[in-house]
Amino acid sequence: MGMNDSEHIREIEAALQGGPSLRDPDVIASWRRCIDQHKLDPAAPQSAHVVTESRLREHRQEAESLVHIARGGLKRLFRQVAGQRYVVLLTDRHGVAVDYFGDRNFEGELQRAGLYLGAHWAEGLSGTSAAGACIQTGKALTIHQDDHFDLTHTPLSCTAAPIYDTSGSLAAVLDISLLRSPRPKTSQRLAMQLVSASVRRVELANLMARSASEWVLRFSLSPELLDVDPEAAVTLDGSGRIIGFTHGAARALCGVAGTDWRASEALLGQSITRYFNIDVNQLPAFMRGRPAEERVLQFVDGSPVFAHAIAPQPALNTQTSTRRTRFNPLSDLHGGDERMLSVQTMANRLVESTVPVCIQGETGSGRRSLAKAMHDSRTPGQRFRVLSCTGLLPAMIDSGEWLAEIVDDPAGGVPLIDGGSVYIDELSDLQPVAQDALVRLLSRLDDHEGNRGTVRCVPRLLCSSREPLTELTDGGRFRADLMHRLAGATLVLPALRQRQDFHWLLHRVLQQRCHTDPPAYRFTQAAQDALARRHWGGNLRELSNVVDVAIALCPGAVIGIEHLPPDPGGEITVSQSSARNPRDLAQLLESCQWNISRVARVLGVNRSTVHRRMQRAGLQRPD
């Protein structure tokens, strides 16, 4: 049973005189503020304070954005605790309840207790309460029964946690309360866990809603929770400086730097390099596509954390053209490869210019995809023409068909306005006489441009080459003046075998083939490692074919080594040396469902050899 009113008053007086107490220090500190600062009297209980309807509207309007973002989380929390007669309250930074979920069967009782919309829980009005003390301390806490200062509230048990905005300022408090509860305060431990988790998700949702055009780095101690429920997140500008954070991030970063989290606004403007062993250019390596357990990031003190980086999305601007309201196709070209990041950065800078661009790279390395991404980033919805130079004869250029394709003007009259792109493929295949004809064509385009007072009609010129045009020019195989017309800037794509983001690419191809996210199929780690070791002379085109074959050969949803087509290079899919490694051998056995005959076929050895290696590695078939 709880203490009576006189006992409660005597305990408050004794505690404030420095007498022994079993109360939490935060409770004692709040009692002291109630007496010393707020001049409240524990012997003069007051009914719940409720603001007027007009004042409530003002408070709700001020907190409207956060209420909107938090409402889904509040609903989920209420569903979790509704059967236990909890009430969910969201108070603003002043302590006024601006949102509420409760059992309508007890609505009258809840209103009288102040567990309702408009209730004002500021410590200066209502004494010690979870919401009021939370606003004062900035900490999550439980005020249980006679922890409350005012006798009116001693039947209640309230647990609250602060919600911080992206600059570290207190924005609101989330509270769940009971009209009546078991006597032990420990009975509210689950309530504390639920409230804290809900607050973390609300802060993350608020940060994400405000950070669409910036880098977001989310991190967690658990790889399982990284992509679904991370513990912390920061927002970074283009130079890697912090422009926003969640409270979990503030505590983590201030802990690393040895500063006080209560002054977390000092984090704003700080470089991410002060806290992590990376800079902004390395963020793509932590984007989704690699398994979460491989995305390990270190704080500057050496402690590890799992990280998930989210790239900036294009800003929405109704005053600009349609292309600015779409997803930027150039933002999704790689999964952290440094060379591809450099290509992406340069392509983004060239998109808005009229500079002709030559994309260099091996067959199958993605030249046409990059050209199409640049086109879609600049002129989505307009024509993307592909003109191949392979086997092209001068007469085909001189006939006017190419000019008509480029300017939409088969009759030879005034060319139509055109904002599309022309992609001239495989310049390295263009014969010298055809190069002469192409120069004549480009000269005709120059004549068309601005002729008869017309506006610019020539579309953006993009081209590709397997070999560097400068080398072809130096060797006399390509006209220098033509090179300068077509290659104002050059983007060089790495071959697949040179890229550092193979596992991300494999996942992307699988997504495209399955048309689902996550894909309906998945590769075992052993199969992924085997594919990563291939030469990939056919680049991305070969990778796509291999994925198609693997899906066709796989009877279930898990693609193992045995479902992969042979390597065209004639290499054994799993090298003998790697198969002697206990970990690799275990992965191979698992992917083959511990079918020893199948493992032997993959390795090119007999069954007895497989059994000997299993025995040496201490591997046994699971029951």
N, C-alpha and C positions, 0 to 999 in steps of 0.2 A: 504494500500500500504506500501511496505517496504521503509526504508530510503534510500537516495542516498549515493553514495560512500563517499562524503565529510562528511556527517552526521555520517556515520559509523566510519570513522577515528576519528572524534572529540569525539564520545562517548567512544571509546577505550582509547583515551588520558585522558578524564575526569575521567573515571572509575579508571585508574591506578594512578591518582593523588588523589584518595580517595573521589571523588565526589559521589553524590547520584546516585544509579542505580537500576533498576528493574530486572536486569539480575540475574540468579542463581549464587550463590557464586562459584560453580565449573567453570562456564564460566569466571568469573572475574579472578579466580586463573589461568586458562589456558591462558588467554590473558597476564597476568603478566609473565608467564613462556615464552611465545612466545617472549616478549620484552627482559626480563632480562637474560634468560638462552639461548634461541635459536637465539637471535639477529635478529629476523624477523621484516620486515617493513610492516605495514598494508597498506601503500600507494604504495607498489610495488607488485601488484598481480602477481601470477605465475600460469601457467597451471598445470594440474594434474601431479603428479610424478608417472612414471610407470617404473618398473624395466625391464631389458633385459630378453629375453627368457631363457638364460642360468641361470641367477640369479633366475628367477621364478621357474625353475626346482629344483634348490637347496633348495629354501624355501619350495616347495611342498614336496620334499623328506624328509626334516626335520620334517614336520608336517603330514607325510603320515598316520600314525596310527590314529591320531585324526580326520583327514579328512575322513578317511574310516568310523569311528564310527559315526561321526556327519552327514554324507551325507544324511541318511534317514530322520533325523530331519529337515535338511535344505529343503529337498524336500517338506515335509509336511508343513513347515512354508510358503514356496513360494506358495503352492496351496491355503493356507488361504488368502494370500494378493495379489495374482497375478492380480486379477480383479481391484485392486486399484493402479496398476502401481508401486508397490514397487519393489525394487531390494534387493536380499538377498546376503550378502557378509560374507565370513568367512576369517578373517585375522589371521595370526599367531601372536606370541607374539611380533614380531618386527613391526607389522602393515602392512604387505604385504598381499594383498588379494590372498588367495590360493585356494578359491573355490567361485563359483558365480552362481546365478540363476536370470535371468532377461528376459524381453520381447525382443525377437529378432527384433521386429519391430522398436525398439528404440536403437538398439545396437550401432550405430555410436554416437548418443548423449550421451549414457551412457559411452562409452569409453572416450569421450572428458571430461566428468565430473569426471572421475576417479572411476566410479561405475562399475568396471570391473576387470577381472583377472590381477594381476600384479601391480595394483595401490598401492602406498606406502602412508599410512595414518599416519605415525609416526608424532607426534606433532612437532618435530624439523624440518620436511620438509614441511608439509602441514598446519601448524598452528593448531588452534583449530578446531577439528572435533570430532565426536562421538567416532570413533575407537581410535584416538590418545589420547583423554582425558580419555577414559576408561582404556587404558594401563597405563596412568600416575596415575590415582586415584584408580583403581581396583574396580570401582563402575559402575553400570548401569546408563546411562544418555541419554538425548536427546539434541542434538545440532541442533537448529532449525533456519534455514535461517540466519539472521544476528547475531546469536550467533557465527557463524564461524568467525575466525580471518581474513582469506584471502578473499579478495573481489571476487575471482573466485568462491568460494563455497557458497556465501550467498543465491543463489536461492534454495539450497538443504535443506532438512530436514532429519536428520539422527538419528536413535536410536540404541544404542549398549549396549551389556551386556558382561561382562567378563566370560570366561570359565576357570575354575581352574582345575588343575590336582589333583590326589588323595593325594598329599602331601601338597596342599595349595598354589602351585605356579601358577602364571598366565600362561596359555597355549595358549589361543587364544581369539578372540573377535568375537561375532556374531552381525552383523549390518544389519538393513533394512533401506533403504533410498528411498527418493522420489526426482525426478528432480524438481517438483513443488508441493506445498501443500497449504492448507488454511493458512491464516495469524496466527491465534491463535496457540500458542505452545501446548495448551491443546488438540488440534486435534490429537496429537500423543500419547495420553494415552493408547489407545488400542494397538498401536505398541509396547509400553513398556511392556504391559502385555504379548503379544505374544512372544516377544524376551526373556523375563525373563523365561517364561514357557519352551520355547525350550531349553534354556541354562541348566535349571535344569534337563531336560531329557537327554541331551547330557552328562552332568557330571555323571548322574546315570548310563547310558549305559557304559561309560568309566570305572567307578568303577566296575561294574559287570563283564565287560570283563577281568579285571585284578584280579578278586577275586574268581575265581572258586574253589580254594582249601582252602579258608578261610571262617570263619563266616562273614555274612553280616547282619547288623541290620539296617533296614529301618524304618523311623518313620514319622508320620504325625499328624497334629492337627485334621484331619478329617478321621473318620473310612471309609467313602465312597471312599476316594482316596488312602487309605493305600496300597492296593495290586496292584493298577493300575498306580498311579502317586504320589508317596510319595514325601514329601518336602525335605527329607534329608536321608543320609545313611552313615554308617561307616563300615569299614572292621576291623575285630579283629583276632588276632592270637589265638593259642590254649590256651594261658594263660589269654586271655581277654584283651590284650593290643591293642591299636589303631594302625593300620598300614596303614590306608587310610581313606579318608572322602570326601564328597562333600562340596561345599561352604556353602550350607544351614546348613549342620551339623556343620561346623566350626563356623558359627555365633551362632547357638543354644548352642553348648558346651562352647564356649568362654563366652557367655552371662551368663551361669550358673556358670562358674568358676570366672567370673569377670575379664577376661583377654581381650586383644585387638585381634579382629579377624584378623587384619592385620599381626599378628605374629602367625598365625594358625599352622605353622609348629611345634610349641611347643606341639601340641596335639599328635604328633607321639610318640609312646612308653608309653603314659599315660594309666593307667588302666581304664576300663569302669566304675569301681566302683566309680571313682572320680566324675562322671557325672550322673550316673543312680543308682537307688536302686536295682541293680541286679549284679550278677557276671556271668562269662561265662557259668557256669554249669546250670544256669537257663534259658539260651537262648531257649532251645527246647520248653519251655512253650509258646513261642511267634511265633512258626511256624504256617504256614497256616494249616487249619483244624478246628480251632475254629473260630467263627464269629469275624470279625475285631473289632467290638465294645466291645468284651470281652478281647481283647489283650491290656489292658491298662498298661502302664509303667510310672513310676514316675521319674522325675529328682530328684537330691538330694535336691533341694530347695522345693520339694513337688508338683511342677506343673506337670500335667498329659500330656501324649502323647500316641497315638496309635502306636503299634510297630509290625513289621513283621520280624522275624528272618529266615535266609536262611542258612541251614547247609552246611558245606564244601563238595565239590565234589572231588572224587579221581583225583589226578594229572595224566596227560597224559605223558607217557614216552615210546618212541618207542623202547628203549633198554630193556625194561622189558617185561614180558610175557603178553599175551592177557588179563589176568584178571585185570591188572592195567589200562587198557584203557576202562574198563566198569564201569557203575554206581555201587557203592558199595551197595549191598542189605541190609547191616547192618545199613545203614544211614537212613532208613525209617521205623523203627520199632515202633515208638511211636510219640505222639504229645505233649511231655512235661512232661510225668510222670517221677518222680524222680527215682523210682525203676527201670523202664525200661531203663532210661538213664544210670544207673549203670551197668545193664546187657549189654547194647550196648557197653559201654566203655570197659568192660572186654572181651567181645566177639571179639571186634576189635583187642585187644592185643593178643588173643589166636589164631586168624585165621592163622597166618604164622607159628605157632609152630606145633610140632607133638604130643603135649600133648593130650591124650584122654580126651574128655569133656563129662560130664554127665549133661543133662538139666532136672531140677526138676520142677514140677508144676502140678497143677490139670489137669484132662482130659479137653481138649478144650482150654487150656491156650496159645497154640501156640508153643508147644515144637518142633514139626516137622518143622514148618515154620522157627523157629530160626535155627535149624540144617541145613535146606536147604539154608538159607541165608549165614551161615558160609561156606557151601560147595561152593556156587556160588561165594562168595568173594575170595575163594582160588583156586578153580579148575572149573571154568565155562566151560560147554560143556562136561565134563567128567561124568562118571556114578555116580549116587547117589542111592545106594542100600538101601532098607528098609527091615530089618529082624525083624519080630515080635516075641516076647517071649511069647505071650499069647497062652496057650495050647501047647507049644513046648515040645516035648518028646526028651529024650537023644538020641534015635536012629536016630532022624532027624538030630541032630548035628553030630553024629558019622558017618553017612552015607557018608559024604563027600560033600553033596549038599551045605552046608553052606560054606565050604572051597572053593568050585568051584565058588560060587557066589562072594566071597571076592577077590580071586586072579585070576579069569578068567583062571583056570587051571584044567578043568575037567579030563584031562588025568593023572594028577599027576606028570607031567614032570617039566621042569624048568618053574617057574611062569613068566607070562608076566609082563612087566613094567606097573604099574597102578598108576594113581595119583588121583583117585576118592575118594569117601567117603562111609563108611558103617554106617548106622544109625540103631542101635539095640534098638528097641522100647519096652517100658514097662518092664524094668528089674525087677520091683517089682513083676511081675507075674511069674518070672522064678522059677520053683520048684527046691529044693535042688539037686536032681539027675541030672537035666538039667544044673544046675550050674557047677557040676563036669564035665559034658561033654563039656561045654563051655570053662572051664579052659584047658582041653586037646586040644581043637581046637586052642586056643590062643598060646599054647605051640608049636603046629605044625607050626603056622605062624612064630613064632620066629625061628624055624628051617629053614623055607623057606628063611627068610630074609638073604641075603648075601650068601646063599648056592651056591656052584659051581661057585663062582666068579660073581654071578649076582648082579645087582643093587637092591636097596631097592624096593620091590614090594608091600608091605602091604599098603593099602589105609588108609586114616585118619579114626579113630574110633570115632564115636559120639554115644551117647546113651541117653535114657530118663528113668525117673522113676516118678511115682506119689508120692512116699514116699521118704524121705531122706534115702540114702543108708547107712549112718552112723547109723541111728536108726535101720534099718533092720539088720545091722551087729552086733550092740550091743545086739540086741534081739535074736541073733543066727539064724536069718532067711536068712542071706546072707553071703557068704564066704568073709572074709576080704581080702584074696589075690586077689579074683576076683574084689572086689570093687576098689582096688588100681590099677588094670590093666585098668579098664574102667572109673574111675573117678579121673583122675589126677587133674582135675579142675571141679568145679561144678557151674553151672549158675542156679539161682532160679528165675522162672517167677512168677510174682504176678497174682492172680486171677483177672478176669475182674471187680468184685465188689470192688476190692482194688485199682484200677487204677484211676489216676487223670485226664486222657485224654479221658474220655468216649466219649465226643462229637466229638473229632478227629477220634476215632475209628469208630463211627457210620457213619461219613462222608466217611471214607475210604471204609467201607463195601458197602455203597451205590454207590460209584464210581465203585467198582469192579463189582457190579451187573448190573450197567447201561452201563459199558464200555465207559463212557464219562466223561469229566471234563470240566465244572461242570456237575454233574449228571442230568439226565432228571427228576428226582424226588427230592423233598425236604421234610423234616419233619417240621411241625410247632414247635414252641418253646415249646408249651404245650406237644406235643407228645415226644419231646426229653427229657423234664424233667421227664415225666412219665416213659420212658425207663430207664433213669438214676437211678430211685429209685428202680428198680427191683433187685432181689437177684443174678440172673445170675449163677445158679448152673451149667449150661452147658457151661459157658464162651463164647469164641468167636464163637464156633460152634452154640450155642443157639442164639447168636446175629445175625449170618448170616441167620438162619432159620426165625427169627422174621422179618428181613428186607425182605426176600423173600415173606413171607405171606402178609406183609403190602403192598408191590408193587402189589401183585395179587389182593388184596381187594380194592385198591385205584382206583376209576374210572377216576381220573384226574392226575395232576402232584404234588399235595400237599397232603402229608400223615398226617392225623390228628389222634387224639386219637382213634376215632371210627374205624380206619382201623387196629389197632394193635390187634394181637391175645391175648387171655387171658394169664395172668401171671400164669405159672405152679404152683407157690407157693400159688395160690388161693387169692392173694391180689387184691383189687380193683385197677385198673390201675391208677386212680386219687384218692388220699386219700381224705376223707371227710374234713379233716382239711385244706388241701391245696386248695380244691375247695371253701372254705369259704373266701379265700384270694381274694380280688377284682381283683388283677392282674392275678392270676391263672385262676379265673373264666372267665375273659375276654378272655384269650388265648384259653380256652376250647370252649367258645362260637364261637370264630372266626374259630377255626379248624373244628367245626361242622356246619359252615356256618349259625350260629344263628338258627339252627333247635332245638327248645326247647325239643322236644320229644327225639331227639337223645342225647342231653346233659343229660337228665334225665336218659336214659338207661345207659349211661356211668357211671353216679354217683350212680346209684341204688336208685334213689329217684323219687318222682312223679313230674309232671310238675309244680304244685303249689309251691313246695319247691324251684325249680329253679327260678320261677318268684319272690318269696320273697327275695331270695339272690341277684338277679339282682337289685331289688328295693333298698335294703339296700346298695348295692355297687354303686348305681347311674348309672347302665348300661342300655342302651337302644339300641334296634336294630337299626343299621344305616339305613338311608333312601335308 
